[in-house]
């Protein structure tokens, strides 16, 4: 699986940009260090097969923004330099038909959060040139670049008001008293004093929280800066993943809508109840617009005429995987309406049409993510697109939709979508040079019968140049979440085409407990860990193992997060089906997990409550299914990987599993990343993970 020396040299030099004439070059034409233009170099891929180095060479598109006149598309592409172990986002522009692509920035800094201002005459963006991230502006041709803010400790995101006279920006502020505040003479002490829960979140100790500020903007300067939360100890936007999508300006610039869960400590840890707040920039008054709505309320958007507010809402407090509904508030009457009450699927990204009546939004459905339309007056919901792909973002173009799209065989690119027909045309073609050289495996949609008489969608990915007269080892892919659909996703960690390129048939079932197949299918898993969803996994691998081209004596199993839990559980219940396991960031001991995780609302809902509540039948059923209780049945080689900055599922869970395997004399391997969280994000760590992944499975499934 080695690559040729030329390709290796170019990979280790880094796959970045080379723009000497202002024109965009795709990621396959870039080489050199971060920000350094050294001329064109065509990257050649040996044998047309995916490798970790190839995977990390793809340009990663995001931040798509259509100009006010719909004639231009502004977007971000992130490149990876494996040798320097860095990523570098740059800004690009093209016409709305995909022509005249230009790279606007070529720097060692990180440019992001780009948006159109001044009616499309200027572009504003974040850059960390010279240190902390600040707002910069430039002309649409990339000229006239100018830094316009100097906010202490930097800015994490921003949105200009419609008239460009004010700006919202996100900045982290100190949260609570630190040890050094209490004992200023102990300057070298590293101790943290904790009196409440939520002292850690995702991958950091909670010593700062994001706040949203509003400021006047004139003559390229900020003034009259006001903290919308008025020094409250709450988040706005919400951690760990919230950004500017949780903020909105009213069209007249008088109201700011923002999302916040105004809770701290234990109350925060056990609740998902967030709300949409209005801040009046003229009076300074704050009003809770969703008071009494008890679940997640996020991502406000005003209608173009400013008469209504739309947002996403979950109904039940404590249930993070509840149905995502599209709600609308009539600002004149105060009436709140669930536009999707008769639609048994989630709404994800959404956008208002200019008619103030129609919405376009993305929906996870049957193992894909499609674009739908909704007529607010009739509540009629219609599918705009179909096909074997995921739409990841959506914006209004000139009579079309501008959307991000990906699949298991293609990273995200920008498409123009015809609203009437759903026909999509690729615009960005950032990764065409690589894709033209790669041979991808066929992705097959199979519907497999389950033990309770249901039909389950299972994606089967075949090796490139698959030969049905040969036999292949197969890997069962176990999805995390747990309620996260096995869709047509493209991943830099769990890339199914990468697995297939290494000679494996990949079996990826949409087992019980995933969205896209109705609420009943999605909710079944809660309180049933180790139950029907595990039988679904076995139904999928058993069905494929019967195929003449699958070697039933060379089956492996892998997954992360809940998928890692699944691997640990199946290791004690697989009846010798599998010859090797690999689990990343998995739960091994559910009782320990209940007290170790930070977002306790998840544990309370999905596990049923604390393990010490002996009267709670659901909880006791959950903890009785904990993988650590079945270690005596482990009999198969297992590899465990984990990040030590993972505070969702602590690294001790993985270490316990590895230690148990070692003590039982089972061949086992542990790969620990001290500087990674629940994901594996750093380039060299990602390449190491991929190399060790295949070294492990090749050792046991390709003797």
C-alpha positions as CSV (number, residue, x, y, z in Angstrom):
1,X,0.0,0.0,0.0
2,X,3.0,2.3,-0.4
3,X,2.9,5.2,-2.8
4,X,5.5,6.2,-5.4
5,X,8.4,8.3,-4.2
6,X,7.3,11.4,-6.2
7,X,3.8,11.4,-4.7
8,X,5.3,10.7,-1.2
9,X,7.6,13.7,-1.6
10,X,4.8,16.0,-2.6
11,X,2.6,14.7,0.2
12,X,5.2,15.4,2.8
13,X,5.8,18.8,1.3
14,X,2.1,19.5,1.8
15,X,-0.8,19.8,-0.5
16,X,-1.4,23.5,-0.6
17,X,-2.1,26.3,-3.0
18,X,0.0,27.6,-5.8
19,X,-1.6,30.7,-7.4
20,X,0.7,32.9,-9.4
21,X,-1.9,34.4,-11.7
22,X,-5.0,34.8,-9.5
23,X,-6.8,31.8,-10.8
24,X,-7.9,28.9,-8.6
25,X,-6.0,25.6,-8.9
26,X,-7.6,22.5,-7.5
27,X,-6.0,20.8,-4.5
28,X,-4.4,18.2,-6.8
29,X,-2.3,21.0,-8.3
30,X,-1.0,22.5,-5.0
31,X,2.2,21.8,-3.2
32,X,4.5,23.7,-0.9
33,X,4.5,25.0,2.6
34,X,1.6,26.8,4.2
35,X,1.0,30.0,2.3
36,X,4.0,29.5,-0.1
37,X,3.3,29.6,-3.9
38,X,5.9,27.5,-5.7
39,X,4.3,26.8,-9.0
40,X,2.1,24.0,-10.4
41,X,2.8,20.4,-9.5
42,X,0.4,17.7,-10.7
43,X,0.0,15.1,-8.0
44,X,-0.1,11.6,-9.3
45,X,-1.9,8.7,-7.5
46,X,-0.4,5.3,-7.7
47,X,-2.8,2.5,-8.8
48,X,-5.8,4.7,-8.4
49,X,-6.2,3.6,-4.8
50,X,-7.1,5.7,-1.7
51,X,-4.3,6.0,0.9
52,X,-4.2,8.0,4.1
53,X,-2.0,10.5,2.4
54,X,-4.4,10.9,-0.5
55,X,-7.3,11.2,1.9
56,X,-5.6,14.1,3.7
57,X,-4.8,15.9,0.4
58,X,-8.4,16.7,-0.5
59,X,-9.4,20.3,-0.2
60,X,-12.2,20.7,2.3
61,X,-14.9,23.2,1.2
62,X,-17.1,25.1,3.7
63,X,-18.5,28.6,4.4
64,X,-20.4,29.0,1.2
65,X,-21.9,32.6,0.9
66,X,-23.8,33.9,-2.1
67,X,-23.4,37.6,-3.0
68,X,-26.5,39.9,-2.5
69,X,-27.0,40.1,-6.3
70,X,-26.6,36.3,-6.6
71,X,-23.9,36.6,-9.2
72,X,-20.9,35.4,-7.1
73,X,-20.2,32.6,-4.6
74,X,-17.7,33.1,-1.8
75,X,-16.3,30.0,-0.1
76,X,-13.5,28.6,2.0
77,X,-11.2,25.7,1.3
78,X,-9.1,24.1,4.0
79,X,-5.8,22.4,3.0
80,X,-3.7,20.0,5.0
81,X,0.1,20.0,5.4
82,X,1.0,16.6,6.9
83,X,4.6,17.4,7.4
84,X,3.9,20.6,9.4
85,X,0.9,18.9,11.0
86,X,-1.3,21.9,10.2
87,X,-4.5,22.8,8.4
88,X,-4.9,26.1,6.5
89,X,-8.2,27.6,5.4
90,X,-8.1,30.0,2.4
91,X,-10.9,32.1,0.7
92,X,-12.1,31.7,-2.9
93,X,-14.6,33.3,-5.2
94,X,-16.3,32.2,-8.4
95,X,-19.3,33.2,-10.6
96,X,-22.6,31.6,-9.7
97,X,-22.2,29.3,-12.8
98,X,-18.9,28.1,-11.5
99,X,-16.8,30.1,-13.9
100,X,-13.9,32.5,-13.2
101,X,-12.6,30.8,-10.0
102,X,-10.1,32.9,-8.1
103,X,-8.2,32.4,-4.9
104,X,-8.5,35.5,-2.8
105,X,-6.0,34.8,0.1
106,X,-2.6,33.1,0.0
107,X,-1.2,33.4,3.6
108,X,0.1,31.5,6.5
109,X,-2.9,32.8,8.5
110,X,-6.3,31.2,8.9
111,X,-9.0,32.9,6.9
112,X,-12.6,32.0,7.8
113,X,-16.2,33.2,8.5
114,X,-16.2,35.2,5.2
115,X,-19.3,37.2,4.3
116,X,-20.5,39.9,2.0
117,X,-21.0,43.4,3.3
118,X,-21.7,46.8,1.8
119,X,-24.2,45.3,-0.7
120,X,-21.5,43.0,-2.1
121,X,-18.9,45.7,-2.6
122,X,-16.8,44.3,0.2
123,X,-15.9,41.0,1.9
124,X,-15.4,40.7,5.6
125,X,-13.6,37.7,7.2
126,X,-11.7,36.5,10.2
127,X,-7.9,36.1,10.0
128,X,-5.4,35.3,12.7
129,X,-2.6,37.1,10.9
130,X,-0.3,38.5,13.6
131,X,-1.9,36.5,16.4
132,X,-5.5,36.5,17.6
133,X,-8.4,36.3,15.1
134,X,-9.8,39.7,14.1
135,X,-12.2,41.0,11.5
136,X,-10.6,42.0,8.2
137,X,-12.1,43.4,5.0
138,X,-11.1,43.3,1.3
139,X,-12.4,43.9,-2.1
140,X,-14.1,41.1,-4.0
141,X,-11.0,40.8,-6.2
142,X,-8.8,40.2,-3.1
143,X,-7.3,43.7,-3.1
144,X,-7.5,46.4,-0.4
145,X,-7.1,43.9,2.5
146,X,-7.4,45.7,5.8
147,X,-7.6,44.7,9.5
148,X,-10.5,46.6,11.2
149,X,-10.7,45.2,14.8
150,X,-8.3,44.7,17.6
151,X,-10.4,43.0,20.2
152,X,-8.5,41.6,23.2
153,X,-8.0,37.8,23.0
154,X,-9.7,37.7,19.5
155,X,-13.0,37.1,17.9
156,X,-14.6,33.7,17.3
157,X,-17.3,34.8,14.8
158,X,-19.2,37.8,13.6
159,X,-22.2,39.0,11.6
160,X,-22.7,42.6,10.3
161,X,-26.2,44.2,10.6
162,X,-28.1,44.6,7.3
163,X,-27.1,48.2,7.0
164,X,-23.5,47.5,8.1
165,X,-23.8,50.1,10.9
166,X,-23.4,47.5,13.6
167,X,-21.7,44.2,14.1
168,X,-22.3,41.2,16.3
169,X,-19.2,39.3,17.4
170,X,-18.5,36.3,19.5
171,X,-15.8,36.4,22.2
172,X,-14.9,34.2,25.1
173,X,-15.2,35.7,28.6
174,X,-14.0,34.5,31.9
175,X,-16.4,32.2,33.7
176,X,-16.3,32.1,37.5
177,X,-13.5,32.4,40.0
178,X,-10.1,30.6,39.3
179,X,-7.7,29.3,41.8
180,X,-5.4,32.3,41.1
181,X,-8.3,34.7,41.8
182,X,-8.7,33.2,45.2
183,X,-5.0,32.7,46.0
184,X,-3.1,35.3,43.9
185,X,0.2,34.4,45.7
186,X,0.1,30.8,44.4
187,X,1.1,31.8,40.9
188,X,2.5,28.4,39.9
189,X,-0.4,26.3,41.3
190,X,-2.1,24.1,38.7
191,X,-5.0,23.0,40.9
192,X,-8.6,23.7,40.0
193,X,-11.2,24.2,42.7
194,X,-14.6,22.7,41.6
195,X,-17.9,23.2,43.4
196,X,-20.4,22.2,40.8
197,X,-20.9,20.1,37.7
198,X,-19.9,21.0,34.1
199,X,-16.4,21.8,35.1
200,X,-15.3,20.1,31.9
201,X,-17.0,20.2,28.5
202,X,-16.1,18.2,25.3
203,X,-12.3,18.8,25.4
204,X,-11.6,21.7,27.8
205,X,-12.0,22.9,31.4
206,X,-14.8,25.4,31.6
207,X,-12.9,28.6,32.6
208,X,-14.3,30.7,29.7
209,X,-17.6,30.8,27.9
210,X,-18.6,32.4,24.6
211,X,-20.6,35.6,24.8
212,X,-22.2,37.7,22.0
213,X,-21.4,41.4,21.8
214,X,-22.9,44.1,19.7
215,X,-21.0,47.2,18.6
216,X,-21.4,50.3,16.4
217,X,-19.3,50.2,13.3
218,X,-18.2,53.4,11.6
219,X,-15.0,54.4,9.7
220,X,-13.7,50.8,10.0
221,X,-13.8,51.0,13.8
222,X,-15.9,49.5,16.6
223,X,-17.4,51.6,19.4
224,X,-20.1,51.3,22.1
225,X,-19.4,47.6,22.6
226,X,-22.1,45.9,24.7
227,X,-22.2,42.3,26.0
228,X,-25.7,41.0,25.2
229,X,-25.6,38.7,28.2
230,X,-24.6,41.6,30.5
231,X,-21.9,39.6,32.3
232,X,-24.2,36.6,32.9
233,X,-22.3,33.3,33.3
234,X,-24.1,31.7,30.4
235,X,-23.1,30.7,26.8
236,X,-24.3,32.4,23.7
237,X,-23.8,30.7,21.3
238,X,-23.8,27.3,23.0
239,X,-20.8,25.0,23.4
240,X,-19.3,22.8,22.1
241,X,-20.3,23.3,18.4
242,X,-22.5,26.5,18.3
243,X,-21.4,29.4,16.1
244,X,-22.9,32.3,14.2
245,X,-25.8,30.1,13.0
246,X,-27.2,30.6,16.5
247,X,-27.4,34.4,15.9
248,X,-29.5,36.5,13.6
249,X,-30.2,40.2,12.8
250,X,-33.7,41.4,12.0
251,X,-33.9,43.0,8.6
252,X,-34.3,46.5,10.1
253,X,-31.2,46.0,12.3
254,X,-33.2,46.7,15.5
255,X,-33.3,43.2,17.0
256,X,-30.7,40.5,17.6
257,X,-31.9,37.0,18.0
258,X,-29.5,34.7,19.9
259,X,-29.5,31.2,21.3
260,X,-28.6,30.4,24.9
261,X,-29.1,27.8,27.5
262,X,-29.2,30.0,30.6
263,X,-28.1,27.4,33.0
264,X,-24.8,26.6,34.8
265,X,-23.4,23.7,36.8
266,X,-25.6,20.7,37.5
267,X,-28.7,22.4,36.0
268,X,-26.8,22.8,32.7
269,X,-25.5,19.2,32.9
270,X,-28.9,17.6,33.1
271,X,-30.9,19.8,30.7
272,X,-31.1,20.5,27.0
273,X,-33.6,23.4,27.5
274,X,-32.2,26.3,25.4
275,X,-34.2,29.3,24.2
276,X,-34.2,32.0,21.5
277,X,-33.8,35.5,23.0
278,X,-34.4,38.9,21.4
279,X,-32.1,41.8,22.3
280,X,-33.4,45.2,21.4
281,X,-30.3,47.3,20.3
282,X,-32.2,50.5,20.9
283,X,-33.5,49.9,24.4
284,X,-31.1,47.2,25.7
285,X,-34.1,45.0,26.7
286,X,-33.8,41.2,26.4
287,X,-36.9,39.0,25.9
288,X,-37.2,35.1,26.0
289,X,-39.2,34.4,22.8
290,X,-39.5,30.6,23.4
291,X,-40.2,30.5,27.1
292,X,-42.1,27.3,28.0
293,X,-40.7,25.3,25.1
294,X,-38.6,22.8,27.0
295,X,-36.2,21.2,24.5
296,X,-33.4,22.6,22.2
297,X,-34.5,25.8,20.5
298,X,-31.7,26.9,18.1
299,X,-30.7,28.7,14.9
300,X,-33.1,31.6,14.5
301,X,-33.7,33.2,11.1
302,X,-36.0,36.2,10.4
303,X,-38.2,36.2,7.4
304,X,-37.0,38.6,4.6
305,X,-39.8,41.1,5.5
306,X,-39.0,40.8,9.2
307,X,-42.6,39.8,10.2
308,X,-41.7,36.3,11.4
309,X,-39.0,34.2,13.0
310,X,-38.2,30.6,12.1
311,X,-36.0,28.3,14.2
312,X,-35.3,24.6,14.9
313,X,-37.0,23.2,18.0
314,X,-36.9,19.9,19.9
315,X,-39.8,19.2,22.2
316,X,-38.5,17.3,25.2
317,X,-36.0,18.5,27.8
318,X,-33.0,16.1,28.2
319,X,-33.4,14.4,24.8
320,X,-30.7,15.6,22.5
321,X,-31.8,13.3,19.6
322,X,-35.5,14.4,19.6
323,X,-37.2,15.2,16.4
324,X,-35.9,18.5,15.0
325,X,-39.0,20.6,14.1
326,X,-39.3,23.7,12.0
327,X,-41.1,26.4,14.1
328,X,-42.3,29.8,13.0
329,X,-43.3,32.8,15.3
330,X,-45.6,35.5,13.9
331,X,-44.1,38.6,15.6
332,X,-47.3,40.5,15.3
333,X,-49.6,38.0,16.9
334,X,-47.2,36.0,19.0
335,X,-48.5,32.7,17.4
336,X,-46.0,29.8,17.3
337,X,-46.6,27.1,14.6
338,X,-44.9,23.8,14.2
339,X,-44.7,23.5,10.4
340,X,-43.5,19.9,10.4
341,X,-45.9,18.3,12.9
342,X,-47.0,15.8,10.3
343,X,-43.5,15.2,8.9
344,X,-41.8,12.2,10.6
345,X,-38.3,13.3,9.9
346,X,-35.8,15.9,11.1
347,X,-35.2,19.3,9.6
348,X,-31.5,20.3,9.5
349,X,-30.1,23.4,7.6
350,X,-32.9,25.7,6.4
351,X,-33.4,28.9,4.5
352,X,-36.3,31.3,3.9
353,X,-37.3,32.0,0.3
354,X,-37.7,35.6,-0.8
355,X,-41.6,35.2,-0.8
356,X,-41.7,35.0,3.0
357,X,-43.7,31.8,2.7
358,X,-41.5,29.1,1.4
359,X,-38.6,27.2,3.0
360,X,-35.9,25.0,1.7
361,X,-34.2,22.7,4.1
362,X,-32.2,19.5,4.3
363,X,-33.6,16.3,5.7
364,X,-31.9,13.0,6.7
365,X,-34.0,10.4,4.9
366,X,-33.3,6.7,4.2
367,X,-29.5,6.9,4.4
368,X,-29.1,10.1,2.5
369,X,-29.6,13.8,3.1
370,X,-31.9,15.6,0.6
371,X,-33.4,19.0,0.0
372,X,-37.1,19.6,0.6
373,X,-39.4,22.5,0.2
374,X,-42.2,23.6,2.5
375,X,-45.1,25.9,1.8
376,X,-45.9,27.7,5.1
377,X,-49.5,28.5,4.1
378,X,-50.4,24.9,3.4
379,X,-47.7,23.0,5.3
380,X,-47.1,21.0,2.1
381,X,-43.6,19.4,2.1
382,X,-42.1,18.2,-1.1
383,X,-38.8,16.5,-2.0
384,X,-36.6,18.7,-4.3
385,X,-33.7,16.3,-4.7
386,X,-33.1,12.6,-4.6
387,X,-30.1,10.3,-5.2
388,X,-27.2,8.6,-3.4
389,X,-25.7,11.7,-1.7
390,X,-25.9,14.1,1.2
391,X,-26.6,17.8,0.9
392,X,-24.7,19.5,3.7
393,X,-25.6,23.2,3.3
394,X,-28.1,25.3,1.4
395,X,-28.4,28.9,0.2
396,X,-30.5,30.9,-2.2
397,X,-29.0,31.5,-5.6
398,X,-30.4,33.3,-8.7
399,X,-33.4,31.1,-9.3
400,X,-31.5,28.1,-8.0
401,X,-30.3,26.7,-4.7
402,X,-26.5,26.8,-4.0
403,X,-25.7,23.7,-1.9
404,X,-22.9,21.7,-0.5
405,X,-23.0,18.0,-1.5
406,X,-21.0,14.9,-0.7
407,X,-21.2,11.2,-0.8
408,X,-19.2,8.2,0.4
409,X,-17.3,8.5,-2.9
410,X,-16.8,12.3,-3.0
411,X,-15.9,15.0,-0.5
412,X,-18.0,18.1,-0.3
413,X,-18.3,20.3,-3.4
414,X,-20.6,23.2,-4.3
415,X,-23.6,22.5,-6.5
416,X,-26.3,24.6,-8.2
417,X,-29.7,22.8,-7.8
418,X,-32.7,23.4,-10.0
419,X,-35.7,23.8,-7.7
420,X,-38.3,22.4,-10.1
421,X,-36.4,19.3,-11.2
422,X,-33.7,18.8,-8.5
423,X,-31.1,18.5,-11.2
424,X,-27.7,19.5,-9.7
425,X,-24.6,20.8,-11.4
426,X,-21.2,20.8,-9.8
427,X,-19.6,24.3,-9.6
428,X,-16.5,24.1,-7.5
429,X,-14.7,21.0,-8.7
430,X,-12.1,21.6,-6.1
431,X,-11.1,17.9,-6.0
432,X,-11.6,16.8,-9.6
433,X,-7.9,16.2,-10.2
434,X,-7.8,13.6,-7.4
435,X,-11.2,12.0,-8.1
436,X,-10.3,11.6,-11.8
437,X,-7.3,9.5,-10.7
438,X,-9.0,7.4,-8.0
439,X,-11.0,4.3,-8.6
440,X,-13.8,4.2,-6.0
441,X,-15.6,1.0,-5.0
442,X,-19.3,0.5,-5.8
443,X,-21.7,1.6,-3.1
444,X,-24.7,-0.7,-3.0
445,X,-28.0,-0.1,-1.2
446,X,-29.3,-3.3,0.4
447,X,-32.5,-3.8,2.5
448,X,-31.9,-6.6,5.0
449,X,-34.5,-8.4,7.1
450,X,-34.1,-8.0,10.9
451,X,-35.0,-10.4,13.7
452,X,-38.2,-8.6,14.4
453,X,-39.5,-8.6,10.8
454,X,-38.4,-5.1,9.8
455,X,-36.4,-4.1,6.7
456,X,-33.1,-2.3,7.4
457,X,-31.1,-0.2,4.9
458,X,-27.5,-1.4,4.8
459,X,-24.8,0.3,2.7
460,X,-22.3,-2.2,1.2
461,X,-19.1,-0.7,-0.2
462,X,-17.1,-3.0,-2.5
463,X,-13.3,-2.8,-3.1
464,X,-12.3,-1.0,-6.3
465,X,-12.1,-3.5,-9.2
466,X,-14.3,-5.9,-7.3
467,X,-14.3,-9.5,-8.7
468,X,-17.3,-11.5,-7.7
469,X,-15.4,-14.8,-8.4
470,X,-13.0,-14.0,-5.6
471,X,-13.5,-13.9,-1.8
472,X,-12.8,-10.9,0.4
473,X,-12.6,-10.1,4.1
474,X,-15.4,-7.9,5.3
475,X,-15.7,-5.2,8.0
476,X,-18.9,-4.5,9.9
477,X,-19.0,-0.7,10.5
478,X,-20.9,0.3,13.7
479,X,-22.2,3.8,13.7
480,X,-21.8,6.2,16.6
481,X,-24.2,8.8,17.9
482,X,-25.9,6.6,18.9
483,X,-28.6,8.5,16.9
484,X,-26.6,9.5,13.8
485,X,-27.7,8.1,10.5
486,X,-25.4,6.0,8.3
487,X,-25.8,8.4,5.4
488,X,-23.7,9.1,2.3
489,X,-21.2,10.8,4.5
490,X,-17.5,11.6,3.6
491,X,-15.2,11.3,6.6
492,X,-11.5,11.9,7.2
493,X,-11.6,9.4,10.1
494,X,-14.1,6.8,9.1
495,X,-13.9,6.8,5.3
496,X,-15.6,3.7,4.0
497,X,-14.0,4.1,0.6
498,X,-10.6,4.1,2.2
499,X,-11.5,0.8,4.0
500,X,-12.7,-0.7,0.7
501,X,-9.5,0.4,-1.1
502,X,-7.5,-1.7,1.2
503,X,-9.3,-4.8,0.0
504,X,-12.3,-5.1,2.4
505,X,-16.0,-5.3,1.8
506,X,-17.7,-2.8,4.1
507,X,-21.0,-3.5,5.7
508,X,-22.6,-0.4,7.2
509,X,-26.2,-1.0,8.5
510,X,-28.6,1.7,9.6
511,X,-29.5,-0.3,12.7
512,X,-32.1,0.7,15.2
513,X,-31.7,4.0,16.8
514,X,-30.9,6.2,13.7
515,X,-32.8,9.1,12.2
516,X,-34.1,9.1,8.6
517,X,-36.5,6.2,9.0
518,X,-39.1,7.7,11.2
519,X,-39.3,8.5,14.9
520,X,-40.1,5.0,16.0
521,X,-37.0,3.6,14.4
522,X,-34.9,6.4,15.9
523,X,-36.2,6.3,19.4
524,X,-36.1,2.5,19.9
525,X,-32.5,2.4,21.1
526,X,-33.0,4.6,24.2
527,X,-33.1,2.3,27.2
528,X,-32.2,-0.7,25.0
529,X,-28.4,-0.6,24.8
530,X,-27.3,-4.2,24.0
531,X,-30.8,-5.0,22.6
532,X,-32.4,-4.8,19.2
533,X,-29.8,-2.6,17.6
534,X,-27.1,-5.3,18.3
535,X,-29.3,-7.9,16.7
536,X,-29.6,-5.6,13.7
537,X,-25.8,-5.5,13.4
538,X,-25.6,-9.3,13.4
539,X,-28.4,-9.5,10.9
540,X,-26.4,-7.3,8.5
541,X,-23.1,-9.1,8.8
542,X,-24.8,-12.6,8.7
543,X,-26.6,-11.6,5.4
544,X,-23.4,-10.5,3.7
545,X,-21.4,-13.5,5.1
546,X,-23.6,-15.8,3.1
547,X,-22.4,-14.2,-0.2
548,X,-19.9,-16.4,-2.1
549,X,-17.5,-13.4,-2.4
550,X,-17.3,-12.9,1.4
551,X,-15.0,-15.0,3.4
552,X,-17.0,-15.8,6.5
553,X,-13.8,-16.7,8.3
554,X,-12.3,-13.3,7.8
555,X,-14.8,-10.9,9.3
556,X,-13.9,-7.8,11.3
557,X,-15.8,-5.2,13.3
558,X,-15.1,-1.5,14.0
559,X,-16.7,1.7,15.2
560,X,-16.3,4.8,17.3
561,X,-18.2,6.3,20.2
562,X,-21.5,4.4,20.5
563,X,-19.9,2.3,17.6
564,X,-17.0,1.7,20.0
565,X,-19.5,0.6,22.7
566,X,-21.0,-1.7,20.0
567,X,-17.6,-3.3,19.3
568,X,-17.0,-3.9,23.0
569,X,-20.5,-5.4,23.4
570,X,-20.2,-7.6,20.3
571,X,-16.8,-8.8,21.5
572,X,-18.7,-10.6,24.3
573,X,-21.6,-11.8,22.2
574,X,-20.5,-12.5,18.6
575,X,-20.4,-16.3,18.8
576,X,-17.0,-16.4,17.0
577,X,-18.3,-14.6,14.0
578,X,-15.5,-12.1,14.0
579,X,-11.7,-12.6,13.8
580,X,-10.7,-9.0,14.9
581,X,-12.2,-5.9,16.5
582,X,-11.2,-2.2,16.6
583,X,-12.9,0.3,18.9
584,X,-12.3,4.1,19.0
585,X,-13.6,6.3,21.9
586,X,-16.0,3.6,23.0
587,X,-17.9,3.1,26.3
588,X,-16.7,0.0,28.1
589,X,-18.2,0.4,31.5
590,X,-21.6,2.0,31.5
591,X,-21.6,2.6,35.3
592,X,-18.4,4.5,35.1
593,X,-19.6,6.4,32.1
594,X,-22.6,7.7,33.9
595,X,-20.4,9.4,36.4
596,X,-17.6,10.4,34.0
597,X,-19.4,12.1,31.1
598,X,-20.1,15.8,31.3
599,X,-23.5,16.0,29.6
600,X,-25.6,14.0,32.0
601,X,-28.8,14.7,30.2
602,X,-27.7,12.2,27.6
603,X,-26.9,9.5,30.2
604,X,-30.2,10.1,32.0
605,X,-32.2,9.8,28.8
606,X,-30.5,7.0,26.9
607,X,-29.3,4.9,29.8
608,X,-32.5,5.5,31.8
609,X,-30.9,7.2,34.9
610,X,-28.3,6.4,37.5
611,X,-27.1,2.9,38.1
612,X,-27.9,3.1,41.9
613,X,-31.6,3.5,41.3
614,X,-32.5,-0.1,41.7
615,X,-36.2,0.6,41.3
616,X,-35.6,1.9,37.7
617,X,-36.1,-1.1,35.4
618,X,-34.9,0.7,32.3
619,X,-31.7,1.8,34.0
620,X,-31.0,-1.6,35.5
621,X,-31.5,-3.2,32.0
622,X,-29.0,-0.8,30.5
623,X,-26.3,-1.4,33.1
624,X,-26.8,-5.1,33.0
625,X,-25.8,-4.9,29.3
626,X,-22.5,-3.0,30.0
627,X,-19.7,-4.6,27.9
628,X,-17.4,-4.9,31.0
629,X,-19.7,-7.5,32.4
630,X,-19.0,-9.9,29.5
631,X,-15.2,-9.7,29.3
632,X,-15.0,-13.4,30.4
633,X,-16.5,-14.2,27.0
634,X,-13.9,-12.2,25.0
635,X,-11.9,-14.5,22.7
636,X,-10.9,-12.4,19.8
637,X,-8.0,-9.9,19.1
638,X,-9.0,-6.4,19.8
639,X,-7.5,-3.0,19.2
640,X,-8.5,0.1,21.2
641,X,-7.9,3.8,20.3
642,X,-8.8,6.9,22.4
643,X,-8.0,10.6,22.9
644,X,-7.0,11.8,26.3
645,X,-8.8,15.2,25.8
646,X,-12.1,13.3,25.3
647,X,-14.3,14.4,28.1
648,X,-17.5,13.0,26.5
649,X,-16.1,9.4,26.9
650,X,-13.0,9.5,29.0
651,X,-9.8,7.7,27.8
652,X,-10.0,5.5,30.9
653,X,-12.9,3.7,29.2
654,X,-10.5,2.6,26.4
655,X,-7.7,1.8,28.8
656,X,-10.0,-0.4,30.9
657,X,-11.0,-2.4,27.8
658,X,-7.3,-2.8,26.7
659,X,-6.2,-3.8,30.2
660,X,-9.0,-6.4,30.4
661,X,-8.0,-7.9,27.1
662,X,-4.3,-8.0,28.2
663,X,-5.2,-9.6,31.5
664,X,-7.3,-12.2,29.7
665,X,-4.3,-13.0,27.4
666,X,-6.2,-11.8,24.3
667,X,-4.0,-10.3,21.5
668,X,-4.6,-6.6,21.9
669,X,-3.2,-3.1,21.0
670,X,-3.8,0.3,22.5
671,X,-3.3,3.6,20.5
672,X,-3.7,6.7,22.7
673,X,-3.6,10.3,21.5
674,X,-2.8,12.7,24.4
675,X,-3.8,15.8,22.4
676,X,-7.0,14.6,20.7
677,X,-10.6,14.8,21.9
678,X,-13.5,12.6,20.8
679,X,-12.4,13.1,17.2
680,X,-8.9,12.7,15.7
681,X,-8.3,16.1,14.1
682,X,-4.6,16.6,13.7
683,X,-3.2,15.5,10.3
684,X,-0.3,13.3,11.5
685,X,-2.5,11.7,14.1
686,X,-5.1,11.0,11.4
687,X,-2.6,9.4,9.2
688,X,-1.2,7.4,12.1
689,X,-4.7,6.2,12.9
690,X,-5.3,5.1,9.4
691,X,-2.0,3.2,9.1
692,X,-2.5,1.4,12.4
693,X,-6.1,0.7,11.5
694,X,-5.1,-1.3,8.5
695,X,-2.0,-2.8,10.1
696,X,-4.2,-4.3,12.7
697,X,-6.9,-5.7,10.4
698,X,-4.4,-6.9,7.8
699,X,-2.6,-8.8,10.5
700,X,-5.7,-10.7,11.6
701,X,-7.8,-10.8,8.4
702,X,-5.2,-11.1,5.7
703,X,-2.9,-13.9,7.0
